[in-house]
């Protein structure tokens, strides 16, 4: 686990969230980020693959790389909310914050 040099600005729900807890905390914006980057990178991959005549393979690889990047961004946002580094009003309202 990393070292934080700043104090959390919001209530801490879990200072070291596990993988499935973080994924389970994904909001609709996190899922949209994940799906949107995958969808946006597919045509980019297609365009890159037209020159070497491998557009389908390139498009699929572009979507996979975009999906991985989108997942990592969504995971970072979700973990940040759980650790109190990003606004987490919804999680606090649900009573997930530790007293």
Residue pairs with C-beta under 8 A, 6 or more apart in sequence:
1 16
4 83
4 85
6 85
8 83
8 84
8 85
9 84
9 85
10 81
10 84
10 85
10 86
10 87
10 88
10 92
11 84
11 88
11 92
11 97
12 83
12 84
12 97
12 98
13 81
13 82
13 83
13 84
13 88
13 91
13 92
13 96
13 97
13 98
14 21
14 82
14 83
14 98
15 83
15 84
16 83
17 25
17 79
17 82
17 83
21 82
22 75
22 78
22 79
22 82
23 75
23 78
25 78
25 81
25 82
25 91
26 34
26 74
26 78
27 77
27 78
27 90
29 77
30 74
30 75
30 77
30 78
31 74
33 70
33 73
33 74
33 77
34 67
34 70
34 71
34 73
34 74
35 70
36 70
37 66
37 67
37 69
37 70
37 73
38 63
38 64
38 66
38 67
38 70
39 63
39 66
40 66
41 62
41 63
41 65
41 66
41 67
41 69
42 59
42 60
42 62
42 63
42 66
43 59
44 62
44 66
45 55
45 58
45 59
45 60
45 61
45 62
45 63
45 65
45 66
46 55
46 56
46 58
46 59
46 62
47 55
48 58
48 62
49 55
49 56
49 57
49 58
49 59
52 58
77 86
80 86
81 87
81 88
81 91
82 88
82 91
88 97
91 97
